[in-house]
Amino acid sequence: MGASATYYDILRVSRRAAPEGVRAAYRKLAQKYHPDKLPGNADAVRIMAMLNEAYGVLSDAERRAHYDRRIADERMQRTLPGRIAAADVPTAAWPWYLLFATVAFAAAAVGTVVYKAVVPGVAVAVAAPQARTAAPQPPAAVTLPSKPD
């Protein structure tokens, strides 16, 4: 069975065909393509094998119902890839990189603000010596008065 040819296509019946219609179509095609009627034709053997397989499935009610469900699932799978492509996992990975970059930038900004608020003295003390132009004077020597004896 090919991708486009179903057992219904092989027997040339509709999906709603009654079991009697399937049997009649099979008999008509089997008489036309039977290898005994077409000796030496290699395609006749292949076509007859396809007809037998199609009739074997479509003549049994349970196997036919299972086959119909499988056809419906395959058709659904062929129509879904266009709809699912936007949610495909490999193409949807870029938002995580964007989220990580945003969180990293926010953490750096908050960290800078917290650093400047908590440790202002260190930043000012480091900058202060460069701002002064005159060198600091050493303290004058202080002499303490001595005690009279």
C-alpha positions in Angstrom: 0.0 0.0 0.0 1.5 3.3 -1.0 1.1 6.6 0.7 -1.8 7.7 -1.5 -3.3 4.4 -2.6 -5.6 2.8 0.0 -7.3 -0.6 -0.2 -10.4 1.3 -1.3 -8.5 2.8 -4.2 -7.1 -0.6 -5.2 -10.5 -2.2 -5.3 -12.1 1.0 -6.7 -14.8 1.2 -4.2 -15.9 4.0 -1.8 -15.2 4.0 1.9 -18.9 3.5 2.5 -19.2 0.5 0.2 -21.2 -2.4 1.6 -19.5 -5.8 2.0 -21.4 -7.0 -1.1 -20.1 -4.1 -3.1 -16.5 -4.9 -2.0 -16.9 -8.5 -2.9 -18.4 -7.6 -6.4 -15.5 -5.2 -7.1 -13.0 -7.8 -6.0 -14.5 -10.5 -8.2 -14.6 -8.2 -11.3 -11.0 -7.0 -10.9 -9.8 -10.6 -10.1 -11.3 -11.9 -13.3 -9.6 -9.0 -15.2 -6.1 -9.3 -13.7 -5.9 -13.0 -12.8 -2.5 -14.4 -13.8 -4.1 -17.4 -15.6 -5.9 -15.0 -17.9 -2.7 -12.9 -18.6 0.0 -15.5 -18.9 3.5 -14.1 -19.0 2.4 -10.7 -17.5 4.5 -10.0 -14.4 2.3 -7.1 -13.4 -0.7 -9.5 -13.2 0.8 -11.4 -10.3 1.7 -8.2 -8.4 -1.8 -6.7 -9.0 -3.5 -9.9 -8.0 -1.5 -10.0 -4.7 -2.6 -6.4 -4.0 -6.2 -7.3 -4.7 -6.1 -10.3 -2.4 -4.6 -8.2 0.4 -7.1 -5.4 0.0 -10.0 -7.8 -0.1 -8.7 -9.7 2.9 -8.8 -6.6 5.0 -12.0 -5.0 3.6 -14.1 -8.2 3.7 -13.5 -8.6 7.5 -15.5 -6.1 9.5 -13.1 -5.9 12.4 -10.0 -5.6 10.3 -11.8 -3.0 8.1 -12.7 -0.9 11.2 -9.1 -1.0 12.3 -7.9 -0.1 8.8 -10.3 2.9 8.7 -9.0 4.2 12.0 -5.4 3.9 10.8 -6.2 5.8 7.6 -7.9 8.6 9.7 -4.8 8.7 11.9 -2.4 9.0 9.0 -4.5 11.7 7.4 -4.4 13.6 10.7 -0.7 13.2 11.0 -0.2 14.7 7.5 -2.3 17.7 8.3 -0.7 18.4 11.8 2.9 19.1 10.9 2.1 22.6 9.7 0.2 23.4 12.9 2.8 21.9 15.2 5.9 23.5 13.7 5.5 26.6 15.9 5.7 24.5 19.0 8.6 22.3 17.8 11.1 21.9 20.7 14.3 22.7 18.8 12.9 26.0 17.4 11.3 27.0 20.7 14.6 27.0 22.6 15.5 30.6 21.8 13.1 32.1 24.4 15.1 30.4 27.2 18.3 32.2 26.0 16.4 35.5 26.0 15.0 34.8 29.5 18.5 33.9 30.8 20.0 37.1 29.3 17.2 39.2 30.8 17.6 37.7 34.3 21.4 38.1 34.1 21.1 41.8 33.1 18.5 42.5 35.9 20.8 40.8 38.5 23.7 42.9 37.4 21.7 46.1 37.6 20.3 45.3 41.1 23.7 44.2 42.3 25.2 47.5 41.2 22.5 49.5 43.0 22.8 47.4 46.2 26.6 47.8 46.1 26.4 51.6 45.8 23.8 51.8 48.6 25.5 49.5 51.1 29.2 50.4 50.5 29.2 54.2 49.8 32.2 54.9 52.1 34.5 52.6 50.3 33.8 54.2 47.0 34.2 57.8 48.4 37.3 56.9 50.4 39.1 55.5 47.4 38.1 58.6 45.3 38.9 61.1 48.1 42.7 61.0 48.1 42.8 61.7 44.4 40.6 64.7 44.8 42.9 66.4 47.4 45.7 68.5 46.0 47.7 69.3 49.2 49.5 66.6 51.1 48.3 66.1 54.6 50.4 67.8 57.4 51.7 65.6 60.1 50.4 66.5 63.5 52.5 68.8 65.7 54.4 67.4 68.5 52.6 67.9 71.7 54.6 68.1 75.0 52.9 67.3 78.2 53.6 69.5 81.2 55.7 67.8 83.7 54.6 67.4 87.3 56.4 69.5 89.9 58.2 67.3 92.4 
